[in-house]
């Protein structure tokens, strides 16, 4: 009877040892997963910062585009005025040339 109890005790100790080893392995896996999670969180943070910077740069570029378009419109209007003035000067020159001849 004592022998049976000792055998059962031995089996329970072996089982406990196996469970402790498994627990140790699971704790190591958990540690690795936590490290991976930390790395992913850092990458996510960097990606969010890059996105934020890209959005700011896009906003800045959109404002620059509006300014350039405005300047282009002004230049086009001035060019149109210069072309009209040139046309008037050419007509007057033609009129003066006719009077001189």
C-alpha positions as CSV (number, residue, x, y, z in Angstrom):
1,X,0.0,0.0,0.0
2,X,2.8,2.4,0.8
3,X,4.5,1.4,-2.4
4,X,1.4,2.3,-4.4
5,X,1.3,5.7,-2.7
6,X,5.0,6.2,-3.4
7,X,4.5,5.3,-7.1
8,X,1.6,7.6,-7.4
9,X,3.6,10.4,-5.7
10,X,6.5,9.7,-8.1
11,X,4.1,10.0,-11.1
12,X,2.6,13.2,-9.7
13,X,6.0,14.7,-9.2
14,X,7.0,13.7,-12.8
15,X,3.7,15.2,-14.1
16,X,4.3,18.4,-12.0
17,X,7.8,18.6,-13.5
18,X,6.4,18.3,-17.0
19,X,3.8,21.0,-16.3
20,X,6.5,23.3,-14.8
21,X,8.6,22.8,-18.0
22,X,5.6,23.5,-20.2
23,X,4.8,26.6,-18.1
24,X,8.4,27.8,-18.5
25,X,8.2,27.3,-22.3
26,X,4.9,29.2,-22.4
27,X,6.4,32.0,-20.4
28,X,9.3,32.3,-22.8
29,X,6.8,32.3,-25.8
30,X,4.8,35.0,-24.0
31,X,8.0,37.0,-23.6
32,X,8.8,36.7,-27.3
33,X,5.3,37.6,-28.3
34,X,5.4,40.7,-26.0
35,X,8.8,41.7,-27.6
36,X,7.3,41.3,-31.1
37,X,4.2,43.3,-30.0
38,X,6.5,46.1,-28.7
39,X,8.4,46.1,-32.0
40,X,5.1,46.3,-34.0
41,X,3.9,49.1,-31.8
42,X,7.1,51.0,-32.4
43,X,6.7,50.4,-36.2
44,X,3.1,51.6,-36.0
45,X,4.1,54.7,-34.1
46,X,6.8,55.5,-36.7
47,X,4.3,54.9,-39.6
48,X,1.8,57.2,-37.9
49,X,4.5,59.9,-37.6
50,X,5.5,59.5,-41.2
51,X,1.8,59.7,-42.3
52,X,1.3,62.8,-40.2
53,X,4.4,64.4,-41.8
54,X,3.3,63.3,-45.2
55,X,-0.2,64.9,-44.6
56,X,1.5,68.1,-43.5
57,X,3.7,68.2,-46.5
58,X,0.7,67.5,-48.8
59,X,-1.1,70.4,-47.2
60,X,1.9,72.6,-47.7
61,X,2.2,71.5,-51.3
62,X,-1.5,72.1,-52.0
63,X,-1.1,75.7,-50.7
64,X,2.0,76.2,-52.9
65,X,0.0,74.8,-55.9
66,X,-2.8,77.3,-55.2
67,X,-0.2,80.2,-55.0
68,X,1.5,79.0,-58.3
69,X,-1.9,78.7,-60.0
70,X,-2.8,82.2,-58.8
71,X,0.5,83.6,-60.1
72,X,0.0,81.7,-63.4
73,X,-3.5,83.3,-63.8
74,X,-2.0,86.8,-63.2
75,X,0.8,86.2,-65.7
76,X,-1.8,84.9,-68.3
77,X,-3.9,88.0,-67.8
78,X,-0.8,90.3,-68.1
79,X,0.2,88.4,-71.3
80,X,-3.3,88.9,-72.7
81,X,-3.1,92.6,-72.0
82,X,0.4,92.8,-73.6
83,X,-0.8,90.9,-76.7
84,X,-3.8,93.4,-77.0
85,X,-1.4,96.3,-76.5
86,X,1.0,94.8,-79.1
87,X,-1.9,94.4,-81.5
88,X,-2.9,98.1,-81.1
89,X,0.7,99.2,-81.6
90,X,0.9,97.1,-84.7
91,X,-2.3,98.6,-86.1
92,X,-1.1,102.1,-85.3
93,X,2.3,101.3,-86.9
94,X,0.5,100.1,-90.0
95,X,-1.6,103.3,-90.0
96,X,1.5,105.4,-89.6
97,X,3.2,103.5,-92.4
98,X,0.3,104.1,-94.7
99,X,0.3,107.9,-93.9
100,X,4.0,108.1,-94.6
101,X,3.8,106.3,-97.9
